[in-house]
């Protein structure tokens, strides 16, 4: 009965056959029974069980109970041997005293194990009779074994046995009280933080969104932006450039809603509001070939996007680079640069491409090839094409018998240096139509296309490189109170861009057989860029980081991502797909957060306690083993020099040493088994509590 104690967890079998856990509340040694209690249907229930019934439903307890009985029998045998040995020469009468049995203390409710009672050896030892030889110091050996304690006892604990755990009802009440206090403290802290944020920038209407975005960014892993895209290996490449906040946006206290964790990932933090006006952030993630932040220069953009296309251009390729985005996002600045690209530090793609082309044309590889460059510059305004190098003569975009695009009446101008190309660009820019809107003071009202045409001496077309500066898509709010002509221009721009979007959508959908390139002059021209032979395309999506342009930024990024998917690049899936696959796993685990918060800390605490107890028992066992092995070694060494007169004394001492050694080893093994089982049960309990109910992947 001494293995059962109050607070121990056991399994009981009900009359209906159910088996569940219960806690021992009382032990009756006289009746050989125990009283158990358990929590069921919101109330505490109890019953009285005989010891035999309890052992039948707890096989591990039955094994430990049998081992305890065996150990007690061994101790009794040791006591009897000591009393019978009183007639021997080396045995003193004091050796027959009964050893003290250490009663087990209460164990934890969570642990269904117990510590086997250990036998403390008596301090009185056998002493040899007068005239006999003593081969080992039995008194010192027993004293050393009894003094063996834990090297690192647990804090505030007299022994590794844990006190009984409180009932489930008490734990539930304490958990609710603790959660209530934590909730109130968190509400007070949130209120203080809200007041402090209002004091920091009281005039900013977006301060709540700003705080939430900063919290999201604090959990992201940002890496240095190192553009390493090799566009020559891709037929269609898509890059994104984020411009800095404009002066108008800064005056309106607009905040940035874009994050760039690395050079290929862009995150959009879209501000949202619930029905109760609660503000929150919805995140969108896009994966592109390369992403440039506001610190990137035109030179960085050119080296990654357009410079690799020049090599394909000289390999008889038809390449296109175009800038796409909302009005005022920086398309013209990227293509032309500040003041038409006359300043070195703000050169656009036009100027840098022309310099690269003529440097390559004058290289030893092509110096004597007989190739030369013709330049053409035209715009698409109101679904009509106009030649900017021929006084805005109207052009016709047609298809020949080979279904290839031909621009009828286009004037070309031969150039031999990059400076001549810049003069041609300036001449065309002056003829290009631009206007003023509320979103952009110098808004482009047309799509501008500048072409480098590489020809041989016999006039045969060798290659073509097209640089396209698209007009930005505009909302009605962007045009403001503009006149009728400006609104018509905006409608024509949006119509042509819509036709481009429809072509992109049809090409990205394998079920669509027909792509409507004929819906717009712009799409007719760009047809060869998408489906032509030996063609390559690089799209530069220009976006604004301001919160007021969030919708336009999302539209630009969605269509840019659709262009990226035209080749069926499934490896670079969007982060939204990752959230779709694994988001439900997080929801399943967090479905009952209160349960997780209450169970996991307790389970982990039990594991740590069991681990500490296991370490302490192992250290204690190691010390005892060292003591026994050292004494055994000394005893054997002395046996080599035993004389014939001392053989009987040596045999008697060896018998006593074995009687000490055997029960000590049995106790050590039992303690290690008990602690090992306790640790295993704690780990299993922790794993079961952490295990989610299942993963549900939304396939819709």
Secondary structure, DSSP 8 states (H G I E B T S, - for coil): -TT--TT-EEEEE-TTS-EEEEEEEEEETTTTEEEEEEEETTEEEEEEEEHHHHHHH-HHHHHHHHHHHHHHHHHHHHHHHHHHGGGSTT--GGGGS--EE-------SS--------EE--S------TT----S-HHHHHHHHHH---SS--TT-SSS-------HHHHHHHHHHHHHHHHHHHHHHHHHHHHHHHHH-TT-TTHHHHHHHHHHHHTS----------GGG-SEEEEEEEE---HHHHHTT--B-EEEEETTEEEEEEEEE-TT--EEEEEEEEE-SEEE-TT--HHHHHHHHTHHHHHHHHTT-EEEEEEEEBTTSSHHHHHHBGGGGTSGGGB-HHHHHHHHHHHHHTSTTTTTS--EEEEEEEEEETTEEEETTTTTEEEEEEE-TTS-EEEET---EEESSHHHHHHHHHHHHHHS-EE--SS-TTEE-SEEEEEEEEE-TT--EEEEEEEEE---B--HHHHTT--HHHHHHHHHHHHHHHHHHHHHHHHH-TT-----GGG-HHHHHHHHHHHSTTEEEEEEEEEE-BGGGHHHHHHHHHHHHHHHGGG---SS--HHHHHHHHHHHHHHHTTTHHHHHHHHHHHHHHHHHHHHHHHHHHHHHHHHHHHHHHHHHHHHHHHTT--GGGHHHHHHHHHHHHHHHHHHHHHHHHHHHHHHHHHHHHHHHHHHHH--S-------
